Amino acid sequence: MTSTNGKKILLVDDDDALRSSLCEQLRLHEEFDTVEADNGTKGLELAKAEYFDAVLLDVGLPDMDGREVCRLMRRGGIKSPIIMLTAAESDADTILALDAGANDYVTKPFKLGVL
């Protein structure tokens, strides 16, 4: 059952196990309603089609770089907070993600509470 007043989260990640686990964890908190996409193209289409309170976006997507997806979302007028998820944790990666328009950057693996 979906909450009608919950915060809508768009989760874009090609790792099926991580995506389904994270969605399941977020749904345990009744204030979150998650929508999933397994690639950047699908994530962009969903973000343009409906409003999300936040976007969780993987950097390493199969069809395009997540930072490019972030850039395209921002150019498309999407104002929702975007949190990049990645295994890379160098300062350069952080700067690239933030330059692309991300609001924050979380490295994998992460604890749900940190996110």
C-alpha positions in Angstrom: 0.0 0.0 0.0 1.4 3.4 -1.0 1.2 6.4 1.2 -0.5 9.3 -0.4 1.3 12.0 1.7 4.8 10.3 1.7 7.9 11.8 0.3 8.5 10.5 -3.2 12.1 9.2 -3.8 13.4 8.4 -7.3 16.2 5.7 -7.0 18.3 5.3 -10.1 20.8 2.4 -9.8 21.7 -0.5 -12.0 22.6 -2.8 -9.1 19.3 -4.7 -8.7 20.1 -6.1 -5.3 21.1 -2.7 -3.9 18.2 -1.0 -5.5 15.6 -3.4 -4.2 17.2 -3.5 -0.7 17.3 0.3 -0.5 13.8 0.7 -1.7 12.6 -1.9 0.8 14.4 -0.1 3.6 13.0 3.3 2.6 9.5 1.8 2.4 9.8 0.6 6.0 9.7 4.3 6.9 6.1 5.1 6.0 7.0 8.6 5.0 8.9 7.4 1.9 7.4 6.2 -1.4 10.1 5.0 -3.8 10.2 4.7 -7.6 13.0 2.7 -9.2 14.9 3.0 -12.5 17.8 0.8 -13.5 19.5 3.2 -16.0 20.0 6.9 -16.7 17.5 7.1 -19.6 14.7 5.7 -17.5 15.6 7.9 -14.6 15.5 11.0 -16.7 12.1 10.1 -18.2 10.6 9.5 -14.7 12.1 12.7 -13.3 10.7 14.7 -16.2 7.3 13.0 -16.0 6.6 13.5 -12.2 7.8 15.4 -9.2 10.1 13.7 -6.7 11.1 15.1 -3.3 14.6 13.7 -3.8 16.6 11.7 -6.3 19.2 9.0 -5.3 21.4 8.6 -8.4 24.2 6.1 -9.0 27.3 7.5 -10.8 28.1 4.2 -12.6 25.0 3.5 -14.8 25.1 1.2 -17.8 23.9 3.7 -20.4 25.5 7.0 -19.2 27.5 8.5 -16.4 25.3 9.4 -13.5 26.9 12.9 -13.3 25.7 13.5 -16.9 22.2 12.3 -15.8 22.4 14.8 -13.0 23.4 17.6 -15.4 20.6 16.8 -17.7 18.1 16.8 -14.8 19.2 20.2 -13.7 19.1 21.6 -17.3 15.6 20.1 -17.6 14.5 22.3 -14.6 14.5 19.5 -11.9 15.0 21.3 -8.6 14.7 18.3 -6.3 17.7 17.4 -4.1 20.0 14.9 -5.9 22.2 12.7 -3.9 24.9 10.8 -5.9 25.7 7.2 -4.8 29.1 5.8 -5.8 31.9 3.4 -4.9 34.5 6.1 -5.9 35.5 8.3 -3.0 38.3 10.6 -4.3 38.0 14.4 -3.9 37.9 14.7 -7.7 34.9 12.4 -7.8 33.1 14.5 -5.2 33.9 17.8 -7.0 32.7 16.4 -10.3 29.4 15.2 -8.8 28.8 18.5 -7.1 29.7 20.5 -10.2 27.2 18.4 -12.1 24.5 19.8 -9.8 24.3 17.2 -7.1 23.4 18.4 -3.6 25.4 15.7 -1.8 27.6 12.6 -2.4 27.5 9.3 -0.5 30.0 6.5 -1.1 29.0 2.8 -1.2 28.8 0.9 1.0 26.8 3.2 3.2 24.5 2.9 6.2 20.9 3.9 5.6 21.1 6.3 8.6 24.0 8.1 6.8 21.9 8.5 3.7 
